[in-house]
Amino acid sequence: SKLQRLADSARKHNKGKDLVFAIVGTVTNDLRQLDLSPLNVCALRFTEKARARIVAAGGQCLTFDQLAQIAPTGKGVLLLRGPRDR
């Protein structure tokens, strides 16, 4: 999942206020995404550049263990899935 997809989802859901975007996969940097709003992202892995950009924008990079402590019921968590196989 790229930062572009996260930014699009945040715009779709009112800038992602108080939402945590959960991704079962790797978050990668996307150079085409120029501006990035603060995002709270939970993923299995982050590339170094993606983590640096999320933190620099005022967001958080979380592990699933941290997510379970913050939102044990899943309230305020939006699960993003990858592309489906055809």
N, C-alpha and C positions, 0 to 999 in steps of 0.2 A: 504494500500500500504506500502510495506516495503522499507527500505533504499536500499536493494539489487536491487529492481526493478528500483529505481531512478538512482543508480550507473550504471546499465546496459544501461538505456536509455541515460545517459550522455556519455557513451563510444560510443554508436551507433551514436550520433549526435556531434561528434568531441569534446568530453569532456564537452559539454554543455556551451561553451563560450557564454556569453551574452544571454543565454536562461533562461527563467523562466519555471519551470515545474509546471503545475497546476493540482491538484488532488482534485476531489470532494469526499472527504473522510478523513480518518485519516492516518497520517504517523506514522508508528511504527518503533521501533529500531529492527535491525537485527544483532545479535551477530556474525553471520557467515561472515558479511562484515567487513573485517579487516581494509582496507584503504578506505578513502572516499575523493574524490576530492571536491573542493568548489562547492556547488550547490545553486542555488536560487530556493526555493520551495514555492509554494502557496498551502495551503490546508485549509480545514475546521477546522481540529484539528491536533495537534502534541502531541505525548507523551513526557514527560519530557526528557527522555533519547535520543529520536530521535532529539528533538530540540537542546539539548546540543551538540550532535555529529555534527550536521549540522553547528552550529555556531562555534564550535571548529575547524572545517575544513576550516573555512573562508567563509562559505556560509551565506545565509539569509533565514529566515522563515517569510513568508508574509501572510497576510490575503487577502481575495478577495477585500476588500476596498482599501488596499494598492496597489494591483495589478492594479486596475482600474485607480489609479492615475499615476502609473509608465508607464503602457502600455494601454492607453484607447482604442486603435484600435486592440489590441491583437497581434501586431507585436512582434516577438521574444518570444511568449508564446507557449509552447507545452503542449497540454492537454493529460493527461494519464488517461485511463479509467480502470475500474476494470474488473474482469472476467464477461463474458456474461453468463446468465442463459441458460441452454439447454432445 
